[in-house]
Amino acid sequence: MKDKKKQYWIGTDELNNVPEFIEEASYEYHDEPLLNIAEDEKTLGVKTNRRDFLKFLGFGLGAATVAAGCDIPVKKAIPYVVKPETIVPGIATYYASSFVHGGDYCPILVKTREGRPIKIEGNSLSPIIKGGTSARAQAYVLDLYDVNRLQFPGKVGDGKPAKTDWAEIDRAAKSAFAKGNVRILTNTIMSPMTQAAIAEFVAKYPDTQVVTIDPVSSSALLQANEATFGSRFVPGYRFDKADVIVSFGADFLGTWISPTEFAAQYVKNRKASAKNKHMSWHVQVESRMSLTGSNADNRIMVKPSEQGAAIATLYNLLAGKAGGAKIAAPHPNEKAASALAKVANKLWANRGKSLIVSDSNNKAEQILVNAMNNMLGNYGSTIDLTATSNQRQGNDTDFKQLVADMNAGRVGSLIVMDANPAFTRPNAAKFLAGMKKVKFKVALGTHYNETAAACDYVAPNHHGLESWGDVEAKRGQYSFIQPTIAPLFDTRQKEASLLIWAESPNYQASAEQPMYEYLKAQWNGRLNANGSFQKQFDKLLHDGVYTVIYETKDDVNFNFDPSMVSGITKPGSGMEISFFEDFRVGAGEYANNPWLIELPDAVSRTSWGNYLALPIEWDGGNEFTTLHGLNPEEFKGWADKVKLTVGGSDKEVAVIRQFGQMKDTVSLSLGYGRTVVGDAGKDVGIDVNPWLSMDKDGNVQYFASAVEVSPKVGKDKHFSCVQYHHSLGVTGTDKSGEKINVDEKTLMTLGEGMQGGLVDRSVMYQTNVREMDEFLEHLKEKRAEAQELNSKSLYPVEKYQRERYGEGHHWGMHIDMNACIGCGACAVACMAENNVPVVGKEEVSRHHEMTWLRIDRYFYGDYENPNAVYQPMMCQHCDNAPCENVCPVNATNHSSEGLNQMAYNRCVGTRYCANNCPYKVRRFNWLDYSTADLFEDNPTYVNKESLPYGSDNLTRMVLNPDVTVRVRGVIEKCSFCVQRLQEGKLVAKKEGRRLRDSDVKSACQTACPTEAIVMGDLNNKDGELNKRRQNSLNYIALEEVDVASSVMYQTKVNNRDESLDA
Amino acid sequence: MSSHVSSIREPLVFGNKTYHNITEDLVAPTEKTPGKLWIAMFILAVGVLAMGVYAVTYTIYYGIGAWNLNRTIGWGWDITNFVWWIGIGHAGTLISAILLLFRQRWRTGVNRAAEAMTIFAVICAAMFPLIHVGRAWDVFFFFPYPNTRGPLWPNFVSPLLWDVFAISTYFTISVLFWYTGLVPDFATIRDRAKGFRKKLYSALSFGWKGSAKNWQRFESVSLVLAGLATPLVLSVHTIVSFDFATSVIPGWHTTIFPPYFVAGAVFSGFAMVLTLMLITRKILHLEEYITVNHIESMNKVILVTGSIVGVAYITELAIAWYSGYVYEQFAFLNRAKGIYWWSYFGMMFNNVVIPQLFWSKKIRTSVAWTFFLSILINVGMWFERFVIISTSIARDYLPSAWSYYIPTGIEIMIYLGTFGLFFTLFLGFTRVAPVVAIAEVKSILKDYGDQYLDKTQENI
């Protein structure tokens, strides 16, 4: 039937309104991967015998020979025949979505180019995390293109799943579920839509129970709140409102509950300046140097087993002041006890403006923490009971019960959603034994892991960037998940699986996007009644966030009496170990993401595995020592391996000497040593989970006593540590008891590898807030001296700067080291934005890492209990750049906008520029890291994979098309995200206006959760950059070298109370 | 011959030689079948060269990642070897040019071999800048050739580019000088040769007739080339030192470098000449032409330049202290005390202490001692370059970037391979051309022959 009214049509099919065409054209996405569509009967029915094969081969060879000649094959980009409306080649499109992995959460914008998601940005509309991101959120996009993802529904056979089809799984699942006793084992679920799907499933199979666990348990926190408030929840913490923060082991800037949110809050109260000297006082009570501890003002050292005693001691001190009931409690070490007394005074003085948190997984201890917060009147001020968090819901007691039920044969079927208890739990062996007694087990996840390997079927889930969904990370604060690419593989969203198994009428299998319809149906009626629902819903998806304001609960119904407190951990003796989650691979759930594996830990600066942190001692003379004298030559790129014995079982592990690690304790991170994992995560580090234990509530305890560390038993030849150097002026007492600079003293030891160097380097400045005035004088003098020296130069740098860059743009940067907490989001964002290759453990150990942006960490202060400062270091875009004049071929030069730029094609690779860079930020492509080399046989295998890393077309989809992939043999470095500058300039030009500061932001800047980095135009006098550069705490690193750096740093200010250490 | 002869003049030719004896003795190696020792050494040299070729090929194919250099230490054994070989290549031109101008007659016994050594050392050295780059197939970018890219020229401000010009000029002049000296000697061989060798040496000797005009022009050219080469002796290592002196890295950025490098180069060059001459004189039985007097003279030069180098080392330390500049102070403290203390020790001991032994006449005139100490000095000078290049960048401004470096097997193989190249060329040279300049020795026979001075080998 011809439609005469049509003015424009695409082909005759449209003109004739052929029904098949109309249907086809209405799809935005195909249900199935294109491969499946191609695999129709016609194609599959073709029979090719051996003779035909040979004929084809002969013809093919002949044809190829004739056709090819000697030319290099030209790879053609095929243009769209029908261009989708939303895609303009070369222009990025952003979609609001959310990064969710168990309880890890970040509202994001997904940057897509030509239909491919390539980069994650923060969603600045979110009230929870205002535009910041975390390293994990940044690395999320790489997971999408992981070659080790589950690519099809499978029946688990020997070692790997064999391909099967959805119908078979569905059949088997439904018949198994019908027999009853179904258990759903899941990570924390923050999605109302998922909850609804589970509710439908439970309605269909009524004897279903849901068991929730977290990869790293916070079970006791929830139990304590249940005991004191009557309901299981995690409150909303407000670190920005707290003037005194006491954390018992909680790494709230790194991993605890909602670190990205907390980091943004935390730094708000840390920005002291000459005019405003107010800042919070943060005490960290811990045995190891955590990311949070390294940012703290004071640290109180307690052994892992003493943490409960420390909490109880502080409770008793506060109870004494408040007139509350004291409890009988064990005592921590004397030094800690006396420090806690001073902490109690400060807390008491700051009632209502203080905050106590703890990562303890002991119910009694968490109850005491609640009681203390209550005595201090923190509920309602620094702890929000209205906007509670859903980010931790795991219940260890339930899990313990589940394992018992499974072993007793009381479980008929088990659905595992994302969780991986076969790896993360101390009772994994018992869990796996129980699995054998469960008739039907199916895993709904994106990856094949230890738990999936013990299941019967894997029903692969979409990656989050292929899914629909919603998230309620905090009560009333919603964000949405929308797909940014059609499913790459034959996967099915996990909620869809549940709904199909529940035979839900709400799941419209025939719809183009069944989960979209389902999500929409969930929200229908929950939005404003006025106006069109579709319009409102579209806006929700567009914005990505939605907030429902709940009324604040004024009357806090707090219920506590000392009899609730029983079972506080008793302090042990001897050496102890703490196991901790690091901010990269979590408890193993990110262990196959090369960006995260290669990201160095902020504190230890190691990557590719976990290293046993040993305390450092100083002999009072010339040398630093460690237990058994281990790792004396770590600077040579190898670490000693020791036999670590915990609770009777031992493993070999490589060690690192760590400032801030308490004497008689060691620490080792979780999440490594995965056995059923993809190529990247294989054989990286060691598994510590068997060493974890459970208390009487089933809560996992992340420490162990009676630990033995043997003397050296071997060597880790590939010690992947990017910063051997540990300190910049740590102090200690010499043999006469006088306080001296240990770094300078140890410098006099022959061949000492741990030299701090002479300390008076203008690299890093720090001051105590109480000494700020003197410090500012000092800084002023230092800078004046440097400028005076620089003015003697025959080469009038400043004049040239004025003449050359005074007009137009002159790009510069400001980095606030008070805001930088070392979380690594910027470093991963930089890798994603700029196609920085991953190089692998061996190459990192040879200091061949390619990171354009690194976060230097320096310790200062008392060597036993130092403070740390993080300094993001990237190309400083010097206007008098020493790298530029030494290049013999002009491959690196200065742009008219003050950028130091690289011409990769011109670079021959003499590395002279890298040698002459005072900041050592230039990176050389030592090997064929990008698999783009002239010679095809010399690429690098990042972790001994079967294919060189990044050589597959799947992983390459993550590459940013705006940034050249560098070839082996050339130098590269930070470009100030020149592609973003160009884009911003073009946008401004098209709109016929001057470029605004907000038009251009570097990748590191947008990734930062604490707004530590600001890039902008130095010639824009009213811009944010110039505002920040007015601060009197600012300095230029290595100013006296007179390279005219464009990056300015702001001095780190701490609020350390020295009296606490006395 | 003058009627009066100074009593302190020592003979430079022994064995009561006549002109004919000289011709016979010195041409012999090019005419006879080589001895077993020569054959064994040649096979060894070619073998080591083959290993070097393998290592270089591997590096270019696989990438500079075949070496252990890293983000902090961009230059290690590669540039150390480069500067070391360039330094060694200094003695030849110094002997032929500067000593010619100073009329040092003892140069005649050693200049030919020293010049050959210079050329071969420069070849070995020049290899490193070419292979140390990430993309060896693009090294032509270094040269200012006309092109359609703009045209795009190299960066004339870069000391690395100055190196290209300095070394190529030096190499050209050295080859010219060496070849000019060879022309009369080739003619001597030609006159004695038959068949193919006659044709070959006829071509090589450019029709030399030995006429007075020939000799007059020969002398003029030699003098002109000496005049041209003399500043080059000073300039090459000065410019090589600019690679470091013009940088901003503490330990590199030093104004003392040009004279210090030149003195060091002459120092190491003479040490290498001695090592080589002592071997050659033994293998080719040239004890009567390369005498203890020659050795002693060269040892004196070593003593002087070694002392200059020693003073330079101490001056550096003093300046670091005096500068009040923390980075500079640390750089030098770190050299002596840091992780590379052993290389600093190797440099100080071999370059400052060892040459002082030459104050003793007994040691200075002992062949065995000289041979042993000359090798130590070569080792010490290698350490000096390593200390300057690698230890400075291993511990520079930002402590966060500090690193450590030890070479891979490939890097060691490349270094050894340059010895293979050097000795293959040198051993080949001993079969093709007279190792001692025949014409020049003849020119001093009547002044310095033992029979004319009435001093035989026994009474010295």
Chai-1 contact restraints between the chains, C-beta under 6 A:
chainA,res_idxA,chainB,res_idxB,connection_type,confidence,min_distance_angstrom,max_distance_angstrom,comment,restraint_id
A,F635,B,Y404,contact,1.0,0.0,6.0,A-B,restraint_1
A,K636,B,Y404,contact,1.0,0.0,6.0,A-B,restraint_2
A,Q723,B,S400,contact,1.0,0.0,6.0,A-B,restraint_3
A,H725,B,P399,contact,1.0,0.0,6.0,A-B,restraint_4
A,H725,B,W402,contact,1.0,0.0,6.0,A-B,restraint_5
A,L750,B,K337,contact,1.0,0.0,6.0,A-B,restraint_6
A,L750,B,W341,contact,1.0,0.0,6.0,A-B,restraint_7
A,G751,B,I339,contact,1.0,0.0,6.0,A-B,restraint_8
A,G751,B,W341,contact,1.0,0.0,6.0,A-B,restraint_9
A,G753,B,I339,contact,1.0,0.0,6.0,A-B,restraint_10
A,G757,B,F330,contact,1.0,0.0,6.0,A-B,restraint_11
A,G757,B,P399,contact,1.0,0.0,6.0,A-B,restraint_12
A,L758,B,V326,contact,1.0,0.0,6.0,A-B,restraint_13
A,L758,B,F330,contact,1.0,0.0,6.0,A-B,restraint_14
A,D760,B,V326,contact,1.0,0.0,6.0,A-B,restraint_15
A,V763,B,L398,contact,1.0,0.0,6.0,A-B,restraint_16
A,R846,B,N70,contact,1.0,0.0,6.0,A-B,restraint_17
A,H847,B,N70,contact,1.0,0.0,6.0,A-B,restraint_18
A,H847,B,R71,contact,1.0,0.0,6.0,A-B,restraint_19
A,H847,B,S403,contact,1.0,0.0,6.0,A-B,restraint_20
A,H848,B,N70,contact,1.0,0.0,6.0,A-B,restraint_21
A,D856,B,S400,contact,1.0,0.0,6.0,A-B,restraint_22
A,P882,B,V248,contact,1.0,0.0,6.0,A-B,restraint_23
A,N885,B,V157,contact,1.0,0.0,6.0,A-B,restraint_24
A,V886,B,S158,contact,1.0,0.0,6.0,A-B,restraint_25
A,C887,B,N155,contact,1.0,0.0,6.0,A-B,restraint_26
A,C887,B,S158,contact,1.0,0.0,6.0,A-B,restraint_27
A,P888,B,F142,contact,1.0,0.0,6.0,A-B,restraint_28
A,P888,B,P154,contact,1.0,0.0,6.0,A-B,restraint_29
A,P888,B,N155,contact,1.0,0.0,6.0,A-B,restraint_30
A,P888,B,S158,contact,1.0,0.0,6.0,A-B,restraint_31
A,P888,B,L160,contact,1.0,0.0,6.0,A-B,restraint_32
A,P888,B,L161,contact,1.0,0.0,6.0,A-B,restraint_33
A,V889,B,F141,contact,1.0,0.0,6.0,A-B,restraint_34
A,V889,B,P154,contact,1.0,0.0,6.0,A-B,restraint_35
A,N890,B,N155,contact,1.0,0.0,6.0,A-B,restraint_36
A,V908,B,V133,contact,1.0,0.0,6.0,A-B,restraint_37
A,V908,B,R135,contact,1.0,0.0,6.0,A-B,restraint_38
A,V908,B,D138,contact,1.0,0.0,6.0,A-B,restraint_39
A,V908,B,F141,contact,1.0,0.0,6.0,A-B,restraint_40
A,G909,B,V133,contact,1.0,0.0,6.0,A-B,restraint_41
A,G909,B,G134,contact,1.0,0.0,6.0,A-B,restraint_42
A,G909,B,R135,contact,1.0,0.0,6.0,A-B,restraint_43
A,T910,B,V133,contact,1.0,0.0,6.0,A-B,restraint_44
A,R911,B,G74,contact,1.0,0.0,6.0,A-B,restraint_45
A,Y912,B,L160,contact,1.0,0.0,6.0,A-B,restraint_46
A,A914,B,G74,contact,1.0,0.0,6.0,A-B,restraint_47
A,N915,B,G74,contact,1.0,0.0,6.0,A-B,restraint_48
A,N915,B,W75,contact,1.0,0.0,6.0,A-B,restraint_49
A,N915,B,I393,contact,1.0,0.0,6.0,A-B,restraint_50
A,N916,B,S247,contact,1.0,0.0,6.0,A-B,restraint_51
A,P918,B,V248,contact,1.0,0.0,6.0,A-B,restraint_52
A,P918,B,Y397,contact,1.0,0.0,6.0,A-B,restraint_53
A,K920,B,T72,contact,1.0,0.0,6.0,A-B,restraint_54
A,K920,B,L398,contact,1.0,0.0,6.0,A-B,restraint_55
A,K920,B,A401,contact,1.0,0.0,6.0,A-B,restraint_56
A,W926,B,G63,contact,1.0,0.0,6.0,A-B,restraint_57
A,W926,B,I64,contact,1.0,0.0,6.0,A-B,restraint_58
A,W926,B,G65,contact,1.0,0.0,6.0,A-B,restraint_59
A,L927,B,G63,contact,1.0,0.0,6.0,A-B,restraint_60
A,L927,B,G65,contact,1.0,0.0,6.0,A-B,restraint_61
A,F935,B,Y61,contact,1.0,0.0,6.0,A-B,restraint_62
A,N938,B,Y62,contact,1.0,0.0,6.0,A-B,restraint_63
A,R968,B,G63,contact,1.0,0.0,6.0,A-B,restraint_64
A,G969,B,G134,contact,1.0,0.0,6.0,A-B,restraint_65
A,G969,B,R135,contact,1.0,0.0,6.0,A-B,restraint_66
A,V970,B,G134,contact,1.0,0.0,6.0,A-B,restraint_67
A,L1038,B,Y397,contact,1.0,0.0,6.0,A-B,restraint_68
A,V1041,B,V248,contact,1.0,0.0,6.0,A-B,restraint_69
